[in-house]
């Protein structure tokens, strides 16, 4: 089963995948889809507030944040990691549970990136926002670092995120029943 949608002027067929026996979602992955990533970054930047740095969470937001930074001429974007790396110093973390992750996980921020964010306008970006758990974790990291959240952006808003007034996104993504029909 697939769900056909148009995003940033491009048509894509998204596979419908089970989250549990009653809830299915359309899998949206920009990894490897350069055409879609470039188009979505362009469309989001056209709607973006003024910012100093973009932040995203590992891993699916990386191509989007990279392309947005490249198109905007930003020298750097910030990445919240799923695990601490040897080169990271003064690490701090928050716990997150996402709809697409079967277990609780943590997001880690390098102290050097936290210093860069202090007192700066930070734009949070992701590919899809659904429950808002990953977004909340990124917000907590930004606030802990002393940054000021100037905006929250995603390519797609799914589920309850579709009704959020604080979120800028390109398209709504429905949730699905096990038979592939859109949940009302």
GIKASUL-V402661 format. One record per residue. N is the residue number from 1. OMEGA is omega in radians with two decimals (999 if undefined). Layout:
n,omega
N,OMEGA
N,OMEGA
This chain:
n,omega
1,-3.14
2,3.04
3,-3.12
4,3.09
5,3.06
6,3.14
7,3.11
8,3.11
9,-3.12
10,3.13
11,3.10
12,3.03
13,-3.07
14,3.11
15,3.10
16,-2.97
17,3.14
18,2.95
19,3.01
20,-3.04
21,-3.13
22,-3.04
23,3.07
24,3.09
25,3.05
26,-3.12
27,3.13
28,-3.09
29,3.12
30,3.08
31,3.08
32,-3.13
33,-3.07
34,-3.12
35,-3.14
36,3.14
37,3.13
38,-3.12
39,3.14
40,3.11
41,3.14
42,-3.12
43,3.12
44,3.12
45,3.12
46,-3.12
47,-3.01
48,3.00
49,3.05
50,-3.11
51,3.05
52,3.13
53,2.98
54,3.00
55,3.03
56,3.10
57,3.03
58,0.21
59,-2.96
60,3.10
61,-3.04
62,-3.12
63,-3.13
64,3.14
65,3.13
66,-3.09
67,3.08
68,3.12
69,-3.14
70,-3.11
71,-3.12
72,-3.11
73,3.11
74,3.13
75,-3.05
76,2.88
77,-3.03
78,-3.08
79,2.98
80,-3.04
81,3.08
82,3.10
83,3.12
84,3.12
85,-3.09
86,-3.09
87,-3.10
88,3.13
89,3.09
90,-3.05
91,2.89
92,-2.99
93,2.98
94,-3.13
95,-3.12
96,3.00
97,-3.07
98,3.13
99,-3.10
100,3.13
101,-3.06
102,-3.09
103,3.07
104,3.11
105,3.13
106,2.98
107,-3.07
108,3.12
109,3.10
110,3.14
111,3.12
112,3.09
113,3.10
114,3.12
115,3.12
116,-3.06
117,-3.05
118,3.11
119,-3.09
120,3.07
121,-3.06
122,3.10
123,3.12
124,3.10
125,3.07
126,3.14
127,-3.14
128,3.01
129,-3.10
130,-3.13
131,-3.12
132,-3.11
133,3.11
134,3.11
135,3.12
136,3.12
137,3.09
138,3.09
139,3.14
140,3.10
141,3.14
142,-3.13
143,3.12
144,3.13
145,-3.14
146,3.09
147,3.12
148,-3.14
149,-3.13
150,3.14
151,3.10
152,-3.07
153,3.05
154,3.04
155,-3.09
156,3.01
157,-3.03
158,3.08
159,-3.11
160,-3.13
161,-3.14
162,-3.10
163,-3.11
164,3.13
165,-3.13
166,-3.06
167,3.04
168,-3.14
169,-3.09
170,-3.07
171,3.01
172,3.10
173,-3.11
174,2.96
175,-3.00
176,2.98
177,3.13
178,3.14
179,3.10
180,3.09
181,-3.14
182,3.07
183,3.10
184,999
